Amino acid sequence: ALRDAERRYGVRFALHDGIRARTRHAITFRDIEATVVRARLDGVVGDVAEQGAAGWFSLAELATLPTSSLVAKALGALRRAEAGSDARRRR
């Protein structure tokens, strides 16, 4: 999936920190389990297929954008995972 995203968006990603969160989503007869990982943008290698329709946003910026319910669940799971990670570091 990562390599498909790299080709689609004309970039290269470097994964780090492993799996950050998981969430489940049901739509009609499909059950979807999404895995959220953290990646760093490691370089631009080509043209973005979506041109001006695509962009990069921080978590705070994403909260202001309309997203699908699956994306909202994935972002919520990521926020909860990172909040838990921050709490464990403070102990």
C-alpha positions in Angstrom: 0.0 0.0 0.0 2.9 2.4 0.8 4.5 1.9 -2.6 1.1 2.4 -4.3 0.7 5.7 -2.4 4.3 6.7 -3.4 3.5 6.2 -7.1 0.1 7.9 -6.9 1.4 11.0 -5.2 4.9 11.1 -6.7 6.7 11.1 -3.4 8.8 8.8 -1.3 7.9 7.9 2.3 10.1 6.6 5.2 8.1 4.7 7.8 9.0 5.0 11.4 7.5 4.1 14.8 5.7 1.1 13.3 1.9 0.8 13.6 0.4 3.7 15.5 -3.2 2.8 15.7 -6.0 0.5 14.2 -9.6 1.2 13.7 -12.6 -0.7 12.3 -15.3 0.5 9.9 -18.3 -1.2 8.5 -20.0 -0.1 5.2 -22.9 -2.1 3.8 -21.6 -5.7 3.7 -17.9 -4.9 4.1 -15.9 -4.8 7.4 -12.8 -2.8 7.0 -9.8 -2.7 9.5 -7.5 0.2 8.9 -4.0 0.3 10.2 -2.5 3.8 10.8 1.2 4.2 10.5 3.5 7.2 10.8 5.6 8.1 7.9 7.9 10.9 7.0 7.9 12.6 3.6 11.3 11.6 2.3 11.3 13.3 -1.1 9.3 14.3 -4.1 10.1 12.0 -7.1 7.4 12.8 -9.6 4.1 14.5 -10.4 1.1 14.2 -8.1 -1.7 12.4 -10.0 -4.4 14.6 -8.5 -2.6 17.9 -9.3 -4.2 20.7 -7.3 -6.8 18.4 -5.7 -4.2 16.8 -3.4 -2.3 18.4 -0.5 -0.4 17.8 2.7 -2.0 18.8 6.0 -1.1 18.7 9.7 -3.4 16.9 12.1 -4.8 20.2 13.3 -5.5 21.3 9.7 -7.2 18.0 8.9 -9.6 18.6 11.7 -11.0 21.6 9.7 -11.4 19.7 6.5 -14.4 17.5 5.4 -13.3 13.8 5.4 -14.9 10.5 5.1 -16.1 8.7 8.3 -13.3 6.1 7.8 -10.6 8.9 7.7 -12.2 10.6 10.7 -12.0 7.3 12.7 -8.4 6.7 11.6 -7.4 10.3 12.7 -9.3 9.8 16.0 -7.5 6.5 16.6 -4.2 8.2 15.9 -4.9 11.1 18.2 -5.8 8.7 21.0 -2.7 6.6 20.4 -0.4 9.6 20.4 -2.1 11.0 23.6 -1.5 7.6 25.3 2.1 7.6 24.1 2.6 11.1 25.5 1.1 10.1 28.8 3.4 7.0 29.1 6.5 9.2 28.3 5.6 11.6 31.2 5.5 8.7 33.7 
